[in-house]
Amino acid sequence: MDVYGRVFRIIDCDAFTKAYYQELGIALGRPEEYPVDLNEKNRIMTSTKINPPDAMDLKEYVEVKLKGGHPNKKMQ
């Protein structure tokens, strides 16, 4: 359906509309699956938060890797 230059795809209708078209003798096709909502998918991906590593552990790791500072007791 084209409304003011925007195209909309009708995938299903309610029971009243189905009965109305049935009385008119117009056959409706099967309902289609809902399309994937990319905005919702992106919102879910951005809402998952990964906690950053502890800053002190990272600092000690970098110091030991660069052969300086004090060794990290937690490293094996």
PDB file of N, H, CA, C and O in Angstrom:
ATOM      1  N   MET A   1       0.851  -1.154   0.000  1.00  0.00           N
ATOM      2  CA  MET A   1       0.000   0.000   0.000  1.00  0.00           C
ATOM      3  C   MET A   1       0.908   1.233   0.000  1.00  0.00           C
ATOM      4  O   MET A   1       1.823   1.328   0.818  1.00  0.00           O
ATOM      5  N   ASP A   2       0.667   2.145  -0.885  1.00  0.00           N
ATOM      6  H   ASP A   2      -0.076   2.067  -1.550  1.00  0.00           H
ATOM      7  CA  ASP A   2       1.467   3.359  -1.018  1.00  0.00           C
ATOM      8  C   ASP A   2       0.693   4.522  -0.411  1.00  0.00           C
ATOM      9  O   ASP A   2      -0.406   4.848  -0.861  1.00  0.00           O
ATOM     10  N   VAL A   3       1.275   5.151   0.619  1.00  0.00           N
ATOM     11  H   VAL A   3       2.167   4.887   0.984  1.00  0.00           H
ATOM     12  CA  VAL A   3       0.651   6.296   1.273  1.00  0.00           C
ATOM     13  C   VAL A   3       1.648   7.445   1.267  1.00  0.00           C
ATOM     14  O   VAL A   3       2.672   7.394   1.947  1.00  0.00           O
ATOM     15  N   TYR A   4       1.345   8.467   0.504  1.00  0.00           N
ATOM     16  H   TYR A   4       0.513   8.509  -0.049  1.00  0.00           H
ATOM     17  CA  TYR A   4       2.210   9.649   0.405  1.00  0.00           C
ATOM     18  C   TYR A   4       3.661   9.279   0.102  1.00  0.00           C
ATOM     19  O   TYR A   4       4.585   9.834   0.698  1.00  0.00           O
ATOM     20  N   GLY A   5       3.853   8.366  -0.801  1.00  0.00           N
ATOM     21  H   GLY A   5       3.103   7.915  -1.285  1.00  0.00           H
ATOM     22  CA  GLY A   5       5.203   8.000  -1.220  1.00  0.00           C
ATOM     23  C   GLY A   5       5.883   6.967  -0.351  1.00  0.00           C
ATOM     24  O   GLY A   5       6.990   6.537  -0.674  1.00  0.00           O
ATOM     25  N   ARG A   6       5.266   6.554   0.735  1.00  0.00           N
ATOM     26  H   ARG A   6       4.366   6.904   0.998  1.00  0.00           H
ATOM     27  CA  ARG A   6       5.833   5.504   1.591  1.00  0.00           C
ATOM     28  C   ARG A   6       5.082   4.217   1.324  1.00  0.00           C
ATOM     29  O   ARG A   6       3.853   4.213   1.255  1.00  0.00           O
ATOM     30  N   VAL A   7       5.812   3.129   1.175  1.00  0.00           N
ATOM     31  H   VAL A   7       6.810   3.133   1.231  1.00  0.00           H
ATOM     32  CA  VAL A   7       5.201   1.844   0.872  1.00  0.00           C
ATOM     33  C   VAL A   7       5.096   1.026   2.145  1.00  0.00           C
ATOM     34  O   VAL A   7       6.088   0.822   2.846  1.00  0.00           O
ATOM     35  N   PHE A   8       3.883   0.554   2.445  1.00  0.00           N
ATOM     36  H   PHE A   8       3.077   0.719   1.876  1.00  0.00           H
ATOM     37  CA  PHE A   8       3.627  -0.285   3.612  1.00  0.00           C
ATOM     38  C   PHE A   8       3.153  -1.646   3.129  1.00  0.00           C
ATOM     39  O   PHE A   8       2.366  -1.743   2.188  1.00  0.00           O
ATOM     40  N   ARG A   9       3.638  -2.692   3.781  1.00  0.00           N
ATOM     41  H   ARG A   9       4.278  -2.612   4.546  1.00  0.00           H
ATOM     42  CA  ARG A   9       3.219  -4.053   3.450  1.00  0.00           C
ATOM     43  C   ARG A   9       2.317  -4.554   4.567  1.00  0.00           C
ATOM     44  O   ARG A   9       2.732  -4.616   5.725  1.00  0.00           O
ATOM     45  N   ILE A  10       1.096  -4.909   4.227  1.00  0.00           N
ATOM     46  H   ILE A  10       0.759  -4.859   3.287  1.00  0.00           H
ATOM     47  CA  ILE A  10       0.142  -5.420   5.212  1.00  0.00           C
ATOM     48  C   ILE A  10       0.354  -6.923   5.313  1.00  0.00           C
ATOM     49  O   ILE A  10       0.264  -7.643   4.319  1.00  0.00           O
ATOM     50  N   ILE A  11       0.637  -7.389   6.530  1.00  0.00           N
ATOM     51  H   ILE A  11       0.710  -6.804   7.338  1.00  0.00           H
ATOM     52  CA  ILE A  11       0.961  -8.801   6.694  1.00  0.00           C
ATOM     53  C   ILE A  11      -0.153  -9.597   7.359  1.00  0.00           C
ATOM     54  O   ILE A  11      -0.149 -10.825   7.282  1.00  0.00           O
ATOM     55  N   ASP A  12      -1.113  -8.932   8.016  1.00  0.00           N
ATOM     56  H   ASP A  12      -1.116  -7.934   8.079  1.00  0.00           H
ATOM     57  CA  ASP A  12      -2.201  -9.638   8.685  1.00  0.00           C
ATOM     58  C   ASP A  12      -3.310  -8.628   9.017  1.00  0.00           C
ATOM     59  O   ASP A  12      -3.119  -7.417   8.908  1.00  0.00           O
ATOM     60  N   CYS A  13      -4.454  -9.149   9.419  1.00  0.00           N
ATOM     61  H   CYS A  13      -4.608 -10.133   9.508  1.00  0.00           H
ATOM     62  CA  CYS A  13      -5.552  -8.278   9.835  1.00  0.00           C
ATOM     63  C   CYS A  13      -6.300  -8.932  10.999  1.00  0.00           C
ATOM     64  O   CYS A  13      -6.073 -10.098  11.319  1.00  0.00           O
ATOM     65  N   ASP A  14      -7.182  -8.175  11.617  1.00  0.00           N
ATOM     66  H   ASP A  14      -7.367  -7.227  11.357  1.00  0.00           H
ATOM     67  CA  ASP A  14      -7.932  -8.700  12.764  1.00  0.00           C
ATOM     68  C   ASP A  14      -9.134  -9.522  12.298  1.00  0.00           C
ATOM     69  O   ASP A  14      -9.429  -9.594  11.105  1.00  0.00           O
ATOM     70  N   ALA A  15      -9.820 -10.138  13.262  1.00  0.00           N
ATOM     71  H   ALA A  15      -9.580 -10.080  14.231  1.00  0.00           H
ATOM     72  CA  ALA A  15     -10.942 -11.031  12.950  1.00  0.00           C
ATOM     73  C   ALA A  15     -12.094 -10.279  12.287  1.00  0.00           C
ATOM     74  O   ALA A  15     -12.739 -10.820  11.389  1.00  0.00           O
ATOM     75  N   PHE A  16     -12.365  -9.047  12.709  1.00  0.00           N
ATOM     76  H   PHE A  16     -11.840  -8.608  13.438  1.00  0.00           H
ATOM     77  CA  PHE A  16     -13.444  -8.254  12.120  1.00  0.00           C
ATOM     78  C   PHE A  16     -13.185  -8.005  10.639  1.00  0.00           C
ATOM     79  O   PHE A  16     -14.084  -8.148   9.810  1.00  0.00           O
ATOM     80  N   THR A  17     -11.947  -7.631  10.313  1.00  0.00           N
ATOM     81  H   THR A  17     -11.217  -7.515  10.987  1.00  0.00           H
ATOM     82  CA  THR A  17     -11.596  -7.348   8.919  1.00  0.00           C
ATOM     83  C   THR A  17     -11.678  -8.614   8.076  1.00  0.00           C
ATOM     84  O   THR A  17     -12.135  -8.567   6.934  1.00  0.00           O
ATOM     85  N   LYS A  18     -11.241  -9.748   8.624  1.00  0.00           N
ATOM     86  H   LYS A  18     -10.869  -9.787   9.552  1.00  0.00           H
ATOM     87  CA  LYS A  18     -11.332 -11.014   7.896  1.00  0.00           C
ATOM     88  C   LYS A  18     -12.793 -11.353   7.604  1.00  0.00           C
ATOM     89  O   LYS A  18     -13.121 -11.771   6.493  1.00  0.00           O
ATOM     90  N   ALA A  19     -13.680 -11.174   8.605  1.00  0.00           N
ATOM     91  H   ALA A  19     -13.413 -10.834   9.507  1.00  0.00           H
ATOM     92  CA  ALA A  19     -15.100 -11.461   8.411  1.00  0.00           C
ATOM     93  C   ALA A  19     -15.711 -10.510   7.383  1.00  0.00           C
ATOM     94  O   ALA A  19     -16.540 -10.920   6.571  1.00  0.00           O
ATOM     95  N   TYR A  20     -15.308  -9.257   7.417  1.00  0.00           N
ATOM     96  H   TYR A  20     -14.635  -8.923   8.077  1.00  0.00           H
ATOM     97  CA  TYR A  20     -15.834  -8.255   6.479  1.00  0.00           C
ATOM     98  C   TYR A  20     -15.485  -8.637   5.037  1.00  0.00           C
ATOM     99  O   TYR A  20     -16.352  -8.625   4.163  1.00  0.00           O
ATOM    100  N   TYR A  21     -14.225  -8.974   4.792  1.00  0.00           N
ATOM    101  H   TYR A  21     -13.521  -8.984   5.502  1.00  0.00           H
ATOM    102  CA  TYR A  21     -13.808  -9.344   3.439  1.00  0.00           C
ATOM    103  C   TYR A  21     -14.423 -10.672   3.020  1.00  0.00           C
ATOM    104  O   TYR A  21     -14.679 -10.886   1.836  1.00  0.00           O
ATOM    105  N   GLN A  22     -14.663 -11.563   3.970  1.00  0.00           N
ATOM    106  H   GLN A  22     -14.455 -11.390   4.932  1.00  0.00           H
ATOM    107  CA  GLN A  22     -15.297 -12.835   3.658  1.00  0.00           C
ATOM    108  C   GLN A  22     -16.751 -12.601   3.204  1.00  0.00           C
ATOM    109  O   GLN A  22     -17.223 -13.261   2.279  1.00  0.00           O
ATOM    110  N   GLU A  23     -17.451 -11.670   3.852  1.00  0.00           N
ATOM    111  H   GLU A  23     -17.066 -11.134   4.603  1.00  0.00           H
ATOM    112  CA  GLU A  23     -18.816 -11.328   3.434  1.00  0.00           C
ATOM    113  C   GLU A  23     -18.837 -10.723   2.036  1.00  0.00           C
ATOM    114  O   GLU A  23     -19.783 -10.939   1.278  1.00  0.00           O
ATOM    115  N   LEU A  24     -17.802  -9.969   1.696  1.00  0.00           N
ATOM    116  H   LEU A  24     -17.034  -9.794   2.313  1.00  0.00           H
ATOM    117  CA  LEU A  24     -17.722  -9.375   0.360  1.00  0.00           C
ATOM    118  C   LEU A  24     -17.294 -10.379  -0.695  1.00  0.00           C
ATOM    119  O   LEU A  24     -17.374 -10.100  -1.891  1.00  0.00           O
ATOM    120  N   GLY A  25     -16.833 -11.560  -0.255  1.00  0.00           N
ATOM    121  H   GLY A  25     -16.767 -11.787   0.717  1.00  0.00           H
ATOM    122  CA  GLY A  25     -16.388 -12.586  -1.201  1.00  0.00           C
ATOM    123  C   GLY A  25     -14.961 -12.394  -1.668  1.00  0.00           C
ATOM    124  O   GLY A  25     -14.560 -12.962  -2.683  1.00  0.00           O
ATOM    125  N   ILE A  26     -14.192 -11.602  -0.944  1.00  0.00           N
ATOM    126  H   ILE A  26     -14.518 -11.140  -0.120  1.00  0.00           H
ATOM    127  CA  ILE A  26     -12.788 -11.371  -1.302  1.00  0.00           C
ATOM    128  C   ILE A  26     -11.929 -12.304  -0.461  1.00  0.00           C
ATOM    129  O   ILE A  26     -11.986 -12.288   0.769  1.00  0.00           O
ATOM    130  N   ALA A  27     -11.135 -13.115  -1.144  1.00  0.00           N
ATOM    131  H   ALA A  27     -11.088 -13.128  -2.143  1.00  0.00           H
ATOM    132  CA  ALA A  27     -10.276 -14.067  -0.437  1.00  0.00           C
ATOM    133  C   ALA A  27      -8.999 -13.363   0.018  1.00  0.00           C
ATOM    134  O   ALA A  27      -8.344 -12.670  -0.759  1.00  0.00           O
ATOM    135  N   LEU A  28      -8.666 -13.553   1.271  1.00  0.00           N
ATOM    136  H   LEU A  28      -9.199 -14.116   1.903  1.00  0.00           H
ATOM    137  CA  LEU A  28      -7.426 -12.997   1.813  1.00  0.00           C
ATOM    138  C   LEU A  28      -6.362 -14.075   1.821  1.00  0.00           C
ATOM    139  O   LEU A  28      -6.660 -15.255   2.007  1.00  0.00           O
ATOM    140  N   GLY A  29      -5.147 -13.672   1.623  1.00  0.00           N
ATOM    141  H   GLY A  29      -4.905 -12.714   1.471  1.00  0.00           H
ATOM    142  CA  GLY A  29      -4.043 -14.621   1.677  1.00  0.00           C
ATOM    143  C   GLY A  29      -3.701 -14.984   3.114  1.00  0.00           C
ATOM    144  O   GLY A  29      -4.279 -14.457   4.064  1.00  0.00           O
ATOM    145  N   ARG A  30      -2.772 -15.875   3.243  1.00  0.00           N
ATOM    146  H   ARG A  30      -2.303 -16.303   2.471  1.00  0.00           H
ATOM    147  CA  ARG A  30      -2.315 -16.266   4.578  1.00  0.00           C
ATOM    148  C   ARG A  30      -1.562 -15.116   5.240  1.00  0.00           C
ATOM    149  O   ARG A  30      -0.942 -14.299   4.559  1.00  0.00           O
ATOM    150  N   PRO A  31      -1.617 -15.057   6.570  1.00  0.00           N
ATOM    151  CA  PRO A  31      -0.807 -14.042   7.262  1.00  0.00           C
ATOM    152  C   PRO A  31       0.680 -14.337   7.076  1.00  0.00           C
ATOM    153  O   PRO A  31       1.089 -15.497   7.024  1.00  0.00           O
ATOM    154  N   GLU A  32       1.462 -13.306   6.978  1.00  0.00           N
ATOM    155  H   GLU A  32       1.130 -12.364   7.020  1.00  0.00           H
ATOM    156  CA  GLU A  32       2.908 -13.446   6.809  1.00  0.00           C
ATOM    157  C   GLU A  32       3.602 -13.222   8.143  1.00  0.00           C
ATOM    158  O   GLU A  32       3.004 -12.708   9.088  1.00  0.00           O
ATOM    159  N   GLU A  33       4.868 -13.614   8.209  1.00  0.00           N
ATOM    160  H   GLU A  33       5.354 -14.032   7.442  1.00  0.00           H
ATOM    161  CA  GLU A  33       5.683 -13.396   9.406  1.00  0.00           C
ATOM    162  C   GLU A  33       6.025 -11.912   9.528  1.00  0.00           C
ATOM    163  O   GLU A  33       6.155 -11.200   8.532  1.00  0.00           O
ATOM    164  N   TYR A  34       6.165 -11.473  10.759  1.00  0.00           N
ATOM    165  H   TYR A  34       6.059 -12.051  11.568  1.00  0.00           H
ATOM    166  CA  TYR A  34       6.594 -10.094  10.979  1.00  0.00           C
ATOM    167  C   TYR A  34       8.053  -9.950  10.559  1.00  0.00           C
ATOM    168  O   TYR A  34       8.858 -10.840  10.836  1.00  0.00           O
ATOM    169  N   PRO A  35       8.409  -8.861   9.902  1.00  0.00           N
ATOM    170  CA  PRO A  35       9.808  -8.669   9.509  1.00  0.00           C
ATOM    171  C   PRO A  35      10.668  -8.364  10.738  1.00  0.00           C
ATOM    172  O   PRO A  35      10.160  -7.957  11.783  1.00  0.00           O
ATOM    173  N   VAL A  36      11.960  -8.564  10.593  1.00  0.00           N
ATOM    174  H   VAL A  36      12.372  -8.894   9.744  1.00  0.00           H
ATOM    175  CA  VAL A  36      12.899  -8.301  11.682  1.00  0.00           C
ATOM    176  C   VAL A  36      13.000  -6.791  11.882  1.00  0.00           C
ATOM    177  O   VAL A  36      13.218  -6.044  10.929  1.00  0.00           O
ATOM    178  N   ASP A  37      12.842  -6.353  13.122  1.00  0.00           N
ATOM    179  H   ASP A  37      12.666  -6.960  13.897  1.00  0.00           H
ATOM    180  CA  ASP A  37      12.944  -4.935  13.445  1.00  0.00           C
ATOM    181  C   ASP A  37      14.404  -4.625  13.755  1.00  0.00           C
ATOM    182  O   ASP A  37      14.894  -4.952  14.836  1.00  0.00           O
ATOM    183  N   LEU A  38      15.097  -3.996  12.812  1.00  0.00           N
ATOM    184  H   LEU A  38      14.699  -3.730  11.934  1.00  0.00           H
ATOM    185  CA  LEU A  38      16.523  -3.727  12.981  1.00  0.00           C
ATOM    186  C   LEU A  38      16.789  -2.735  14.111  1.00  0.00           C
ATOM    187  O   LEU A  38      17.821  -2.823  14.777  1.00  0.00           O
ATOM    188  N   ASN A  39      15.874  -1.795  14.333  1.00  0.00           N
ATOM    189  H   ASN A  39      15.036  -1.724  13.792  1.00  0.00           H
ATOM    190  CA  ASN A  39      16.055  -0.843  15.433  1.00  0.00           C
ATOM    191  C   ASN A  39      16.020  -1.559  16.777  1.00  0.00           C
ATOM    192  O   ASN A  39      16.833  -1.274  17.656  1.00  0.00           O
ATOM    193  N   GLU A  40      15.086  -2.482  16.936  1.00  0.00           N
ATOM    194  H   GLU A  40      14.426  -2.714  16.222  1.00  0.00           H
ATOM    195  CA  GLU A  40      14.997  -3.229  18.188  1.00  0.00           C
ATOM    196  C   GLU A  40      16.233  -4.109  18.382  1.00  0.00           C
ATOM    197  O   GLU A  40      16.751  -4.237  19.491  1.00  0.00           O
ATOM    198  N   LYS A  41      16.689  -4.704  17.302  1.00  0.00           N
ATOM    199  H   LYS A  41      16.269  -4.600  16.401  1.00  0.00           H
ATOM    200  CA  LYS A  41      17.886  -5.543  17.370  1.00  0.00           C
ATOM    201  C   LYS A  41      19.103  -4.718  17.792  1.00  0.00           C
ATOM    202  O   LYS A  41      19.888  -5.157  18.633  1.00  0.00           O
ATOM    203  N   ASN A  42      19.263  -3.524  17.214  1.00  0.00           N
ATOM    204  H   ASN A  42      18.626  -3.167  16.531  1.00  0.00           H
ATOM    205  CA  ASN A  42      20.377  -2.649  17.582  1.00  0.00           C
ATOM    206  C   ASN A  42      20.249  -2.158  19.018  1.00  0.00           C
ATOM    207  O   ASN A  42      21.251  -2.028  19.720  1.00  0.00           O
ATOM    208  N   ARG A  43      19.020  -1.884  19.462  1.00  0.00           N
ATOM    209  H   ARG A  43      18.205  -1.989  18.892  1.00  0.00           H
ATOM    210  CA  ARG A  43      18.799  -1.425  20.831  1.00  0.00           C
ATOM    211  C   ARG A  43      19.204  -2.512  21.835  1.00  0.00           C
ATOM    212  O   ARG A  43      19.786  -2.210  22.877  1.00  0.00           O
ATOM    213  N   ILE A  44      18.899  -3.758  21.525  1.00  0.00           N
ATOM    214  H   ILE A  44      18.426  -4.004  20.679  1.00  0.00           H
ATOM    215  CA  ILE A  44      19.277  -4.865  22.404  1.00  0.00           C
ATOM    216  C   ILE A  44      20.791  -5.009  22.439  1.00  0.00           C
ATOM    217  O   ILE A  44      21.371  -5.238  23.500  1.00  0.00           O
ATOM    218  N   MET A  45      21.432  -4.875  21.280  1.00  0.00           N
ATOM    219  H   MET A  45      20.960  -4.689  20.418  1.00  0.00           H
ATOM    220  CA  MET A  45      22.892  -5.026  21.221  1.00  0.00           C
ATOM    221  C   MET A  45      23.593  -3.914  21.992  1.00  0.00           C
ATOM    222  O   MET A  45      24.604  -4.168  22.647  1.00  0.00           O
ATOM    223  N   THR A  46      23.080  -2.693  21.927  1.00  0.00           N
ATOM    224  H   THR A  46      22.259  -2.487  21.395  1.00  0.00           H
ATOM    225  CA  THR A  46      23.746  -1.587  22.614  1.00  0.00           C
ATOM    226  C   THR A  46      23.411  -1.546  24.095  1.00  0.00           C
ATOM    227  O   THR A  46      24.142  -0.940  24.878  1.00  0.00           O
ATOM    228  N   SER A  47      22.303  -2.191  24.493  1.00  0.00           N
ATOM    229  H   SER A  47      21.709  -2.683  23.857  1.00  0.00           H
ATOM    230  CA  SER A  47      21.939  -2.158  25.907  1.00  0.00           C
ATOM    231  C   SER A  47      22.725  -3.174  26.732  1.00  0.00           C
ATOM    232  O   SER A  47      22.798  -3.054  27.955  1.00  0.00           O
ATOM    233  N   THR A  48      23.313  -4.174  26.072  1.00  0.00           N
ATOM    234  H   THR A  48      23.254  -4.272  25.079  1.00  0.00           H
ATOM    235  CA  THR A  48      24.122  -5.135  26.821  1.00  0.00           C
ATOM    236  C   THR A  48      25.454  -4.479  27.126  1.00  0.00           C
ATOM    237  O   THR A  48      26.177  -4.070  26.217  1.00  0.00           O
ATOM    238  N   LYS A  49      25.773  -4.382  28.386  1.00  0.00           N
ATOM    239  H   LYS A  49      25.187  -4.714  29.125  1.00  0.00           H
ATOM    240  CA  LYS A  49      26.977  -3.679  28.804  1.00  0.00           C
ATOM    241  C   LYS A  49      28.002  -4.691  29.297  1.00  0.00           C
ATOM    242  O   LYS A  49      27.692  -5.552  30.121  1.00  0.00           O
ATOM    243  N   ILE A  50      29.212  -4.582  28.791  1.00  0.00           N
ATOM    244  H   ILE A  50      29.464  -3.884  28.121  1.00  0.00           H
ATOM    245  CA  ILE A  50      30.304  -5.445  29.228  1.00  0.00           C
ATOM    246  C   ILE A  50      31.183  -4.615  30.147  1.00  0.00           C
ATOM    247  O   ILE A  50      31.684  -3.560  29.758  1.00  0.00           O
ATOM    248  N   ASN A  51      31.365  -5.094  31.358  1.00  0.00           N
ATOM    249  H   ASN A  51      30.958  -5.951  31.675  1.00  0.00           H
ATOM    250  CA  ASN A  51      32.179  -4.365  32.318  1.00  0.00           C
ATOM    251  C   ASN A  51      33.644  -4.387  31.895  1.00  0.00           C
ATOM    252  O   ASN A  51      34.162  -5.440  31.524  1.00  0.00           O
ATOM    253  N   PRO A  52      34.316  -3.242  31.947  1.00  0.00           N
ATOM    254  CA  PRO A  52      35.730  -3.209  31.569  1.00  0.00           C
ATOM    255  C   PRO A  52      36.567  -3.919  32.627  1.00  0.00           C
ATOM    256  O   PRO A  52      36.134  -4.056  33.772  1.00  0.00           O
ATOM    257  N   PRO A  53      37.762  -4.371  32.253  1.00  0.00           N
ATOM    258  CA  PRO A  53      38.621  -5.024  33.242  1.00  0.00           C
ATOM    259  C   PRO A  53      39.069  -4.028  34.310  1.00  0.00           C
ATOM    260  O   PRO A  53      39.068  -2.816  34.094  1.00  0.00           O
ATOM    261  N   ASP A  54      39.446  -4.561  35.446  1.00  0.00           N
ATOM    262  H   ASP A  54      39.447  -5.545  35.622  1.00  0.00           H
ATOM    263  CA  ASP A  54      39.913  -3.718  36.536  1.00  0.00           C
ATOM    264  C   ASP A  54      41.133  -2.929  36.071  1.00  0.00           C
ATOM    265  O   ASP A  54      42.072  -3.503  35.520  1.00  0.00           O
ATOM    266  N   ALA A  55      41.124  -1.629  36.288  1.00  0.00           N
ATOM    267  H   ALA A  55      40.361  -1.162  36.736  1.00  0.00           H
ATOM    268  CA  ALA A  55      42.184  -0.752  35.785  1.00  0.00           C
ATOM    269  C   ALA A  55      43.533  -1.086  36.425  1.00  0.00           C
ATOM    270  O   ALA A  55      44.560  -1.028  35.749  1.00  0.00           O
ATOM    271  N   MET A  56      43.548  -1.432  37.710  1.00  0.00           N
ATOM    272  H   MET A  56      42.713  -1.479  38.259  1.00  0.00           H
ATOM    273  CA  MET A  56      44.809  -1.722  38.382  1.00  0.00           C
ATOM    274  C   MET A  56      45.441  -2.999  37.840  1.00  0.00           C
ATOM    275  O   MET A  56      46.652  -3.053  37.625  1.00  0.00           O
ATOM    276  N   ASP A  57      44.621  -4.029  37.618  1.00  0.00           N
ATOM    277  H   ASP A  57      43.637  -3.985  37.793  1.00  0.00           H
ATOM    278  CA  ASP A  57      45.147  -5.267  37.044  1.00  0.00           C
ATOM    279  C   ASP A  57      45.707  -5.028  35.652  1.00  0.00           C
ATOM    280  O   ASP A  57      46.757  -5.567  35.303  1.00  0.00           O
ATOM    281  N   LEU A  58      45.017  -4.226  34.858  1.00  0.00           N
ATOM    282  H   LEU A  58      44.164  -3.788  35.141  1.00  0.00           H
ATOM    283  CA  LEU A  58      45.484  -3.931  33.512  1.00  0.00           C
ATOM    284  C   LEU A  58      46.793  -3.152  33.550  1.00  0.00           C
ATOM    285  O   LEU A  58      47.694  -3.415  32.754  1.00  0.00           O
ATOM    286  N   LYS A  59      46.903  -2.206  34.457  1.00  0.00           N
ATOM    287  H   LYS A  59      46.171  -1.992  35.104  1.00  0.00           H
ATOM    288  CA  LYS A  59      48.122  -1.412  34.575  1.00  0.00           C
ATOM    289  C   LYS A  59      49.309  -2.301  34.959  1.00  0.00           C
ATOM    290  O   LYS A  59      50.393  -2.181  34.389  1.00  0.00           O
ATOM    291  N   GLU A  60      49.092  -3.191  35.931  1.00  0.00           N
ATOM    292  H   GLU A  60      48.212  -3.288  36.394  1.00  0.00           H
ATOM    293  CA  GLU A  60      50.169  -4.092  36.341  1.00  0.00           C
ATOM    294  C   GLU A  60      50.558  -5.033  35.217  1.00  0.00           C
ATOM    295  O   GLU A  60      51.740  -5.326  35.042  1.00  0.00           O
ATOM    296  N   TYR A  61      49.595  -5.509  34.455  1.00  0.00           N
ATOM    297  H   TYR A  61      48.634  -5.272  34.597  1.00  0.00           H
ATOM    298  CA  TYR A  61      49.874  -6.409  33.335  1.00  0.00           C
ATOM    299  C   TYR A  61      50.749  -5.715  32.298  1.00  0.00           C
ATOM    300  O   TYR A  61      51.723  -6.292  31.815  1.00  0.00           O
ATOM    301  N   VAL A  62      50.403  -4.481  31.957  1.00  0.00           N
ATOM    302  H   VAL A  62      49.612  -4.012  32.350  1.00  0.00           H
ATOM    303  CA  VAL A  62      51.171  -3.736  30.956  1.00  0.00           C
ATOM    304  C   VAL A  62      52.580  -3.466  31.466  1.00  0.00           C
ATOM    305  O   VAL A  62      53.539  -3.563  30.700  1.00  0.00           O
ATOM    306  N   GLU A  63      52.725  -3.129  32.743  1.00  0.00           N
ATOM    307  H   GLU A  63      51.947  -3.050  33.366  1.00  0.00           H
ATOM    308  CA  GLU A  63      54.050  -2.868  33.305  1.00  0.00           C
ATOM    309  C   GLU A  63      54.932  -4.111  33.240  1.00  0.00           C
ATOM    310  O   GLU A  63      56.105  -4.020  32.877  1.00  0.00           O
ATOM    311  N   VAL A  64      54.386  -5.253  33.582  1.00  0.00           N
ATOM    312  H   VAL A  64      53.434  -5.328  33.877  1.00  0.00           H
ATOM    313  CA  VAL A  64      55.167  -6.490  33.551  1.00  0.00           C
ATOM    314  C   VAL A  64      55.510  -6.858  32.115  1.00  0.00           C
ATOM    315  O   VAL A  64      56.618  -7.322  31.846  1.00  0.00           O
ATOM    316  N   LYS A  65      54.571  -6.657  31.181  1.00  0.00           N
ATOM    317  H   LYS A  65      53.671  -6.280  31.399  1.00  0.00           H
ATOM    318  CA  LYS A  65      54.840  -6.946  29.769  1.00  0.00           C
ATOM    319  C   LYS A  65      55.977  -6.092  29.230  1.00  0.00           C
ATOM    320  O   LYS A  65      56.749  -6.536  28.380  1.00  0.00           O
ATOM    321  N   LEU A  66      56.075  -4.857  29.733  1.00  0.00           N
ATOM    322  H   LEU A  66      55.448  -4.496  30.423  1.00  0.00           H
ATOM    323  CA  LEU A  66      57.133  -3.951  29.277  1.00  0.00           C
ATOM    324  C   LEU A  66      58.404  -4.094  30.107  1.00  0.00           C
ATOM    325  O   LEU A  66      59.311  -3.269  30.000  1.00  0.00           O
ATOM    326  N   LYS A  67      58.473  -5.136  30.932  1.00  0.00           N
ATOM    327  H   LYS A  67      57.736  -5.806  31.018  1.00  0.00           H
ATOM    328  CA  LYS A  67      59.644  -5.453  31.754  1.00  0.00           C
ATOM    329  C   LYS A  67      59.939  -4.374  32.791  1.00  0.00           C
ATOM    330  O   LYS A  67      61.101  -4.083  33.075  1.00  0.00           O
ATOM    331  N   GLY A  68      58.910  -3.794  33.344  1.00  0.00           N
ATOM    332  H   GLY A  68      57.966  -4.031  33.114  1.00  0.00           H
ATOM    333  CA  GLY A  68      59.116  -2.792  34.361  1.00  0.00           C
ATOM    334  C   GLY A  68      58.108  -2.963  35.488  1.00  0.00           C
ATOM    335  O   GLY A  68      57.256  -3.849  35.433  1.00  0.00           O
ATOM    336  N   GLY A  69      58.200  -2.136  36.491  1.00  0.00           N
ATOM    337  H   GLY A  69      58.893  -1.416  36.536  1.00  0.00           H
ATOM    338  CA  GLY A  69      57.245  -2.179  37.573  1.00  0.00           C
ATOM    339  C   GLY A  69      57.439  -3.414  38.445  1.00  0.00           C
ATOM    340  O   GLY A  69      58.490  -4.052  38.394  1.00  0.00           O
ATOM    341  N   HIS A  70      56.463  -3.740  39.217  1.00  0.00           N
ATOM    342  H   HIS A  70      55.609  -3.221  39.258  1.00  0.00           H
ATOM    343  CA  HIS A  70      56.534  -4.904  40.075  1.00  0.00           C
ATOM    344  C   HIS A  70      55.709  -6.042  39.463  1.00  0.00           C
ATOM    345  O   HIS A  70      54.715  -5.767  38.790  1.00  0.00           O
ATOM    346  N   PRO A  71      56.081  -7.297  39.670  1.00  0.00           N
ATOM    347  CA  PRO A  71      55.351  -8.395  39.060  1.00  0.00           C
ATOM    348  C   PRO A  71      53.954  -8.541  39.669  1.00  0.00           C
ATOM    349  O   PRO A  71      53.727  -8.245  40.842  1.00  0.00           O
ATOM    350  N   ASN A  72      53.053  -8.996  38.850  1.00  0.00           N
ATOM    351  H   ASN A  72      53.237  -9.237  37.897  1.00  0.00           H
ATOM    352  CA  ASN A  72      51.674  -9.215  39.267  1.00  0.00           C
ATOM    353  C   ASN A  72      51.588 -10.614  39.887  1.00  0.00           C
ATOM    354  O   ASN A  72      51.873 -11.604  39.213  1.00  0.00           O
ATOM    355  N   LYS A  73      51.206 -10.701  41.137  1.00  0.00           N
ATOM    356  H   LYS A  73      50.975  -9.897  41.684  1.00  0.00           H
ATOM    357  CA  LYS A  73      51.150 -11.990  41.820  1.00  0.00           C
ATOM    358  C   LYS A  73      50.080 -12.885  41.249  1.00  0.00           C
ATOM    359  O   LYS A  73      50.168 -14.105  41.394  1.00  0.00           O
ATOM    360  N   LYS A  74      49.075 -12.329  40.607  1.00  0.00           N
ATOM    361  H   LYS A  74      49.004 -11.339  40.489  1.00  0.00           H
ATOM    362  CA  LYS A  74      47.992 -13.127  40.062  1.00  0.00           C
ATOM    363  C   LYS A  74      48.360 -13.798  38.736  1.00  0.00           C
ATOM    364  O   LYS A  74      47.720 -14.765  38.324  1.00  0.00           O
ATOM    365  N   MET A  75      49.403 -13.273  38.070  1.00  0.00           N
ATOM    366  H   MET A  75      49.923 -12.487  38.404  1.00  0.00           H
ATOM    367  CA  MET A  75      49.791 -13.841  36.778  1.00  0.00           C
ATOM    368  C   MET A  75      50.540 -15.160  36.989  1.00  0.00           C
ATOM    369  O   MET A  75      51.275 -15.315  37.964  1.00  0.00           O
ATOM    370  N   GLN A  76      50.347 -16.091  36.082  1.00  0.00           N
ATOM    371  H   GLN A  76      49.750 -15.964  35.290  1.00  0.00           H
ATOM    372  CA  GLN A  76      51.041 -17.384  36.165  1.00  0.00           C
ATOM    373  C   GLN A  76      52.074 -17.475  35.077  1.00  0.00           C
ATOM    374  O   GLN A  76      52.770 -18.484  34.969  1.00  0.00           O
TER     375      GLN A  76
END
